[in-house]
Amino acid sequence: MKQESVGMFNEILRMTKCSFTLSINEHKDDYSNVEKYIETSKGYNGPLSRDITEEKRLKMIEKDTIIEMHCYKDTPVGFFYVCGYDLDMCIEEMYNTLKENDKIS
């Protein structure tokens, strides 16, 4: 993990008043493959396949890697969700999402 990502990750945890979950390669817990996991798992808005671009899906399959982050920032009712194939990229995306939400709130 890049040093910059460590700082962003710590900031994510600081901004999170409820829970934060990081999952890496959960599909491997039941001997599934990335493609099946994407089609059958829940993302932010139903099946994970709805939440990702085709480019990201193909990269996740190529790398056999799924990284997911769920952040219940201010309340246990609504959450933010990020997924991808690169930990640094996911950390940056979640950090930017939470910072953007602070501007809106």
C-alpha positions in Angstrom: 0.0 0.0 0.0 1.3 3.4 -0.9 2.2 5.8 1.9 -0.4 8.3 0.6 -3.1 5.6 0.8 -2.2 4.9 4.4 -2.9 8.6 5.2 -6.2 8.5 3.3 -7.2 5.2 5.0 -6.6 6.7 8.4 -8.7 9.7 7.4 -11.5 7.4 6.2 -11.5 5.7 9.6 -11.5 9.1 11.4 -14.5 10.3 9.3 -16.5 7.1 10.0 -18.8 7.4 13.0 -20.4 4.0 12.5 -18.8 1.0 10.8 -16.3 0.5 8.0 -15.8 -2.9 6.4 -12.9 -3.9 4.0 -13.2 -7.2 2.2 -10.6 -8.6 -0.1 -11.2 -11.7 -2.3 -14.3 -12.8 -0.4 -15.2 -14.9 -3.5 -12.3 -17.3 -2.6 -14.0 -18.3 0.7 -16.4 -20.5 -1.2 -14.2 -21.5 -4.2 -16.1 -19.1 -6.4 -14.6 -17.2 -9.3 -14.7 -13.4 -9.8 -17.2 -13.5 -12.6 -19.8 -15.6 -10.6 -19.3 -13.4 -7.5 -19.9 -10.2 -9.5 -23.1 -11.6 -10.9 -24.5 -13.0 -7.6 -23.2 -10.7 -4.9 -24.9 -7.5 -3.6 -23.3 -4.2 -4.3 -24.6 -0.8 -3.6 -27.7 -1.0 -5.8 -28.5 -4.7 -6.1 -26.1 -7.1 -7.9 -22.5 -6.0 -7.9 -22.6 -6.1 -11.7 -24.7 -2.9 -11.7 -22.1 -1.0 -9.7 -19.1 -1.4 -11.8 -18.0 -0.5 -15.3 -17.2 -3.2 -17.9 -13.5 -2.1 -17.8 -13.4 -2.6 -14.0 -15.2 -5.9 -14.2 -12.7 -7.2 -16.8 -9.7 -6.0 -14.7 -11.1 -7.7 -11.6 -11.5 -11.0 -13.6 -8.0 -10.7 -15.0 -6.4 -10.1 -11.6 -8.8 -12.5 -9.8 -9.2 -9.8 -7.2 -12.2 -8.1 -5.7 -11.8 -5.4 -3.1 -15.0 -4.1 -1.4 -15.4 -1.3 1.1 -18.7 -0.5 3.0 -18.7 2.7 5.1 -21.6 3.6 7.3 -20.3 7.1 7.8 -22.8 9.0 9.9 -25.7 6.6 10.5 -26.3 2.8 10.4 -29.0 3.4 7.8 -27.2 4.6 4.7 -23.8 3.6 3.5 -21.1 4.3 0.9 -19.8 1.4 -1.2 -16.6 1.1 -3.3 -15.3 -1.9 -5.1 -12.4 -2.6 -7.4 -9.2 -4.6 -8.0 -6.6 -2.3 -6.5 -6.5 -1.4 -2.8 -4.9 2.0 -3.3 -7.5 2.9 -6.0 -10.3 1.8 -3.7 -9.0 3.8 -0.8 -8.7 6.9 -2.9 -12.2 6.4 -4.3 -13.7 6.0 -0.9 -11.8 8.9 0.5 -12.9 11.2 -2.3 -16.5 10.0 -1.9 -16.6 10.8 1.8 -14.9 14.1 1.3 -17.5 15.0 -1.4 -20.3 14.0 0.9 -18.9 16.3 3.5 -19.3 19.2 1.0 -22.9 18.3 0.3 -23.9 17.7 4.0 
